Amino acid sequence: MWWVGFEKVTWTGDSEPTWYETFEGEAKRGFCATCGSRLAAIDSDIPEIGINVTALDDTSGPDLVPIHTSFRDNAVHWLPPMPETEHSTAG
């Protein structure tokens, strides 16, 4: 899954996502109220809101370049590793 972090997000369209607390007091995930697609994540130890890049209207921005890879050691063998990315300890 490809995420991008933002300090602040303005939701457009019908409404803000439906939020579910996945780890009480620590994390919550936002889903589209219409189709159930995963849209966002908020974690207490990360100051940004994580947005699933595929939920964005435009993914062609030059600032959407991977810089961290999570779960690198558990990656499936057929998915090539992201070159020149830092290994992130965040989930």
C-alpha positions in Angstrom: 0.0 0.0 0.0 1.3 3.4 -0.9 0.8 6.2 1.7 1.6 9.9 1.7 1.7 12.0 4.9 0.1 15.5 5.2 0.0 17.9 8.2 -3.6 18.9 7.3 -6.2 17.5 5.0 -9.3 19.2 3.6 -11.9 16.6 2.5 -14.0 17.2 -0.6 -17.0 15.4 -2.0 -19.7 13.9 0.2 -18.0 14.0 3.6 -15.1 13.1 5.8 -14.3 9.4 6.0 -15.9 7.1 8.5 -13.3 6.6 11.2 -12.7 3.4 13.1 -10.4 3.1 16.1 -8.1 0.2 15.3 -6.0 0.4 18.4 -7.8 2.2 21.3 -6.1 5.6 21.9 -3.3 4.8 19.5 -4.6 4.6 15.9 -7.7 5.0 13.7 -8.4 4.3 10.1 -10.7 6.2 7.7 -12.9 4.5 5.1 -15.1 5.8 2.3 -18.7 5.9 3.7 -20.0 4.9 0.3 -17.8 2.1 -1.0 -15.7 1.2 2.1 -12.3 1.9 0.4 -9.4 2.5 2.8 -8.6 6.2 2.6 -6.5 7.4 5.6 -4.8 6.6 8.8 -4.0 8.5 12.0 -1.5 7.2 14.4 -0.7 8.8 17.8 3.0 8.6 17.3 3.1 10.2 13.8 2.3 13.9 13.5 0.8 13.6 10.0 -2.3 12.0 8.6 -1.5 9.2 6.2 -3.5 9.2 3.0 -3.7 6.2 0.7 -2.2 7.6 -2.5 -4.6 5.7 -4.7 -7.5 7.7 -3.0 -6.1 11.0 -4.4 -7.5 12.5 -7.6 -4.0 13.3 -9.0 -1.1 11.0 -8.2 1.3 12.6 -10.8 2.9 15.1 -8.4 6.7 15.2 -8.2 6.4 15.2 -4.4 4.9 11.7 -4.5 8.2 9.9 -4.6 8.7 7.0 -2.1 11.3 7.7 0.6 10.5 5.0 3.1 9.6 1.3 2.8 7.8 -0.5 5.6 7.9 -4.2 6.1 10.8 -4.6 3.7 11.9 -7.9 5.3 8.4 -9.3 4.7 8.0 -8.2 1.1 6.7 -10.7 -1.4 9.5 -12.1 -3.7 7.8 -11.0 -6.9 7.6 -7.3 -5.9 10.8 -5.5 -6.7 12.2 -3.5 -3.8 11.9 0.3 -3.9 15.4 1.5 -4.8 17.1 4.2 -2.7 14.5 4.3 0.0 15.1 4.4 3.7 13.9 1.5 5.7 11.1 2.7 8.0 10.4 1.0 11.4 6.9 2.4 11.2 4.2 -0.2 10.4 
